[in-house]
């Protein structure tokens, strides 16, 4: 799925029919995998705690606009919906 497809209609595709939902979840997984990197924090002895995944070239102050849109989508369509 192309990047412009990922930016438009994410909510409709995630909560639409099953084939669109499957493709959208696949596109999101791909976007997260290709835009992250594994880093190591030497303050921890355990390898499970030492390794962490971060978005490439992003700081906490410089959040991706797409990530913010996804967070808002989850908040509005999942967290604030009593039926879920």
Helices and strands as residue ranges (DSSP letters): H 3-7, H 10-14, H 18-34, E 36-40, H 47-50, E 51-55, H 65-74, I 75-79
